[in-house]
């Protein structure tokens, strides 16, 4: 490819595509203008229908033209990106003989004489970089072309041959047969099922909705879909669903599924009649197309939050037959999840009553778990619905009506089991998305989750934190005991936001959207996760890794000459350490366990911290060009060398010799050494191992310490470290004092 590269290939293709896009756009506009001219002599219902169709066709043509033009631009950029990279490789190949180098087919470089050996290494590194660039540019272009093919497929309208009048006629016949003594006939049930099946989505359209992309349907398909549900009531749908479920009609199961799919489809805000000139979906679907009595049953709740079960149970039975690729609209999905929360929670209460009282108090109570699971399965297929439940706000900005976010989230997580984990298991993947809106939605959702868990003034019994540590109707066991899987999902969702909870400067973070939480909330959040020992060890190990990453970033700023301006990093470090320590203590006290239990749990997290690879930070240290590339160490071994060196919880069984400042002063020495910034100094030689690396802190404090006194050893190590750092222009006393003060601040919380 490199040697045969023709730099004009993509340029020519780009020009052709741009010309075709322009021609398509102009042709569509001429047709639209010609139709507009007819409006001067033509009006009425027929004109209105034709105008809608003309607008849809113009919208399709314009959208396709825009996508082709965008891809033409991508090809033009590829002409330069791929071309310049190939030309650089061509030049390198041509120049290799002059430099006494041999470049083989597998791109290895061999020196033809000893004097060219160093040059061979350098050229090999250069080739590696150019090949990586070539692969990246090629992948980007391939993605652009694949995206064009997919979007054109989605944007190209096809006629179904079905009109809204067909749907209205079927709805009227359904209503008439339901009013007759014989009820629904198998023939009509089959006709309706086949009709709705024809209105479904193609595989490409289903894939687009799963990816959160808008899908345009032909006006006749969209109109027929909406007309059927506008002309039928929830009662009509329940009866039709019952018929499919209980009569042995041929194809009944498929027809039942088609009905469920169509209901989800008509509610979906990502389905519309084309794109307007702003690229927004025209005439999108939505919750308003769901029959009124279904919406009323989901909205009207008893005092305990239970929705109208005579409607909700049959609705769940219907939705259980939907194909898993079909997702509800954001609002319908959120309403289904909102309804599931009290149903799942009250199923536990119903179990406490005898049969007769349970039936009177909780209709269909034996079916509550299945109903709740179905509503969650269907409702949480739409991530926007999950985000709305966690934030209390729809993506268009409106608040969920009559909504108690903290109680709902607690009920779902405490009683929903594995069916509820999709509420939050998408957050970690979206947390650092390059798409700002996606990352922001994840951050806002994680913040809502954190607030719900950490609240001691709202939620179940007015204290969600207590409920998570003492799950109702589970013998006061914490969620870590009753639902380890959910506890793991909570930890995974909040792991990217550990630095956010530590109030770290947003410039250092790779996340967006996560709001502020108080120190007290943060400790309570940590304590809930700590209720499962294994989950706690992993989560807190990641928190300690974040601390060590912050330490490296601060020391890098010292090397760059900016350390005095960023001593606030010390406060972040101290706060996160405080959350870990006191989260363990709060959880242990809730179990009526002593401080020794908390200290043992902390030790497990410390041991795991040094094994973690990767970071929750964005690797944006306060350094100048001289340190370019140094922050790459954050993703490798440097933080693991200091991650375990943190102050253990004081258990009262020894002299209280708080070594926080000494530990972090020594961590600075180890980090500077890893950055290559330690100059030879005899004062430090005693603390190096035989390999030249600095000893672990626990061994360093025993150097020249015949009585193995930790207090004496730490004081000596701290003094030597501070003197070296001060003499070499690395003052850190303010920074380490901030760490200590922040830890103590968390310790004083009630």
Secondary structure, DSSP 4 states (H G I P E B T S, - for coil): --TT--TTHHHHHHHHHHHHHHHHHHHHHHHHHHHHHHTTT--SHHHHHHHHHHHHHHHHHHHHHHHHHHHHHHHHHHHHHHHHHHHHHHHHHHHHTTTTEEE-TT--EEESSGGGHHHHHHHHHHHHHHHHHHHHHHHHHHHHHHHHHHHHHHHS----S--HHHHHHHHHHHHHHHTSTT---HHHHHHHHHHHHHTS--HHHHHHHHTT--EE--HHHHHHHHHHHHH--HHHHHHHHHHHHHS--TTHHHHHHHHHHHHHHHT-TTEES-B-TTSPBSS---GGGS-HHHHHHHH---TT----HHHHHHHHHHHTTS-TT----HHHHHHHHHHHHHHHHHHHHHHTS-HHHHHHHSTTGGGHHHHHHHHHHHHTTSHHHHHHHHHSB-TTSPBPTT--HHHHHHHHHHH-GGGTGGGTTTHHHHHT-SSHHHHHHHHHHHHHHHHHHH-SSSSGGG-HHHHHHS-TTTTT--HHHH-HHHHHHHHHHHHTTHHHHTT--GGGBS--S-----HHHHHHHHHHHTTSHHHHHHHHHHHHHHHHHHHHHHHHHHHTT-GGG-TTHHHHHHHHHHHHHHHHHHHHHHTT--HHHHHHHHHHHHHHHTT--S-SB----S--GGGTTGGGGGGTTHHHHHTT--PPPP-SSS-----HHHHHHHHHHHHHHHTT-PPP-HHHHTTB-TTSSBPPHHHHTTTT-TT--HHHHHHHHHHHHHHHHHHTT---HHHHHHHHHHHHHHHT--
